[in-house]
């Protein structure tokens, strides 16, 4: 951030230039932490949007899920290796899968992250 501020110098800067520089710096900061970040202008070019996403098989989504105690369903493989052998079924015959707060150390027991998990619930 200090380098960014030094690049502004002591002179004045137009608001548009400042906002573009700050957006660029924010994108770089997010990318350095494993978050995909891109910006794009609105159709009428009066706003700039920032799109953020995560790799579903990456470490960042796992760390965030654990930190926020994100509830994830157990996988069929987890059931297969348990005494149950398979998830229990309701009266309609639909499998009822248990879930719990995500923990990295037992990540292999959970279903993989889906698009809805990346976006949030």
CORLINDA-V370173 format. One record per residue. N is the residue number from 1. RES is the residue in three letters. PHI is phi as a letter, one per 20 degrees, with the letter a starting at -180 (999 if undefined). PSI is psi in degrees with one decimal (NA if undefined). D_CENTER is the distance of its C-alpha to the mean C-alpha in Angstrom with 2 decimals. Layout:
n: {N/N}
res: {RES/RES}
phi: {PHI/PHI}
psi: {PSI/PSI}
d_center: {D_CENTER/D_CENTER}
This chain:
n: {1/2/3/4/5/6/7/8/9/10/11/12/13/14/15/16/17/18/19/20/21/22/23/24/25/26/27/28/29/30/31/32/33/34/35/36/37/38/39/40/41/42/43/44/45/46/47/48/49/50/51/52/53/54/55/56/57/58/59/60/61/62/63/64/65/66/67/68/69/70/71/72/73/74/75/76/77/78/79/80/81/82/83/84/85/86/87/88/89/90/91/92/93/94/95/96/97/98/99/100/101/102/103/104/105/106/107/108/109/110/111/112/113/114/115/116/117/118/119/120/121}
res: {UNK/UNK/UNK/UNK/UNK/UNK/UNK/UNK/UNK/UNK/UNK/UNK/UNK/UNK/UNK/UNK/UNK/UNK/UNK/UNK/UNK/UNK/UNK/UNK/UNK/UNK/UNK/UNK/UNK/UNK/UNK/UNK/UNK/UNK/UNK/UNK/UNK/UNK/UNK/UNK/UNK/UNK/UNK/UNK/UNK/UNK/UNK/UNK/UNK/UNK/UNK/UNK/UNK/UNK/UNK/UNK/UNK/UNK/UNK/UNK/UNK/UNK/UNK/UNK/UNK/UNK/UNK/UNK/UNK/UNK/UNK/UNK/UNK/UNK/UNK/UNK/UNK/UNK/UNK/UNK/UNK/UNK/UNK/UNK/UNK/UNK/UNK/UNK/UNK/UNK/UNK/UNK/UNK/UNK/UNK/UNK/UNK/UNK/UNK/UNK/UNK/UNK/UNK/UNK/UNK/UNK/UNK/UNK/UNK/UNK/UNK/UNK/UNK/UNK/UNK/UNK/UNK/UNK/UNK/UNK/UNK}
phi: {999/f/f/f/f/f/f/f/m/e/f/e/c/f/g/f/f/f/f/f/f/f/f/f/f/f/f/f/f/f/f/f/d/n/d/f/c/b/d/b/e/f/g/e/l/d/b/c/d/c/d/d/b/c/f/f/d/e/f/f/f/f/f/f/f/f/f/e/l/f/f/c/f/f/e/f/f/f/f/f/e/d/f/f/n/b/f/f/d/e/f/e/n/e/f/d/e/f/b/b/f/f/c/g/f/c/g/f/e/e/f/f/f/d/g/f/f/f/f/o/d}
psi: {-39.1/-39.9/-40.2/-45.9/-38.2/-35.2/-23.2/-26.2/-168.5/-4.7/175.1/158.6/140.1/147.8/-41.9/-43.3/-43.1/-47.8/-40.9/-42.9/-42.9/-39.4/-45.1/-44.8/-42.7/-43.0/-44.1/-42.9/-46.4/-43.0/-36.8/-18.3/9.8/12.6/128.0/131.0/132.2/151.1/153.5/153.0/153.0/166.9/-42.2/7.6/28.2/-1.6/155.2/128.9/151.2/124.2/126.9/140.8/167.7/153.9/124.6/-22.3/16.6/171.4/-32.6/-45.1/-35.0/-45.2/-41.7/-42.0/-41.7/-44.8/-39.0/12.8/46.5/130.2/124.9/142.8/148.8/151.5/163.2/-33.9/-36.9/-41.4/-41.6/-33.0/2.8/176.8/-28.7/-37.7/-31.1/159.2/147.1/161.1/148.8/-175.6/-25.4/-2.9/6.9/134.8/135.6/101.4/132.4/157.0/163.4/172.2/135.8/135.3/126.9/-37.6/-12.7/28.6/-31.1/-11.8/-10.1/158.3/157.1/159.0/141.3/174.6/-41.2/-30.7/-35.6/-39.3/-39.7/159.9/NA}
d_center: {23.67/27.37/27.74/26.25/28.67/31.54/30.93/31.69/35.08/37.43/38.04/36.63/33.69/33.06/30.20/28.74/28.82/27.30/24.36/23.80/24.02/21.59/18.98/19.56/19.30/16.05/14.53/16.16/14.91/11.19/11.98/13.97/11.12/9.29/7.11/8.85/10.85/13.93/16.52/19.13/22.12/23.06/25.94/28.51/27.02/27.16/23.45/20.57/17.06/13.87/11.20/7.66/5.48/4.26/7.31/7.69/10.47/9.32/9.86/6.90/4.94/8.59/9.36/7.08/8.41/11.75/11.93/11.43/13.56/11.44/14.16/14.13/17.27/19.52/20.32/23.81/24.42/23.99/26.57/28.81/29.11/29.93/33.23/32.10/31.56/29.55/27.75/30.34/31.19/32.10/35.40/34.10/33.20/29.44/27.49/26.00/23.20/22.53/19.17/18.35/15.90/13.74/15.54/14.91/18.70/19.04/16.00/18.66/19.80/16.76/16.02/13.32/9.88/10.63/9.65/10.10/7.73/4.76/6.66/7.89/11.54}
